Amino acid sequence: MQKPAKVQDKYYLKSLHDEIDLYDRKLAHLAKYEVFASDAERDTAIGKMETKRATLARTAQKLVEDGIEFQPSDLPRSFRMAPESANIA
């Protein structure tokens, strides 16, 4: 028996955007408040979390490129800031 395929629609994209926003907040907390025994441990933990976030961001970007609709207000804050800074330069 096969598992049903993930439905990749606007609701899935919204949940991806929510999860990316959560990872952004986790990264900020990790970098600012978490206590580590060494800088190397901090860098390792941040690197792992950034890898997970990057995977989610690539998946979300692919869905957008495939034409899945979304509301600009559903974008993670880190995605909203990127186009504005690009226009300034």
PyMOL commands that set and color helices and strands:
alter all, ss='L'
color gray80, all
select helices_A, chain A and resi 10-32+39-65+72-74+77-88
alter helices_A, ss='H'
color red, helices_A
deselect
rebuild
show_as cartoon
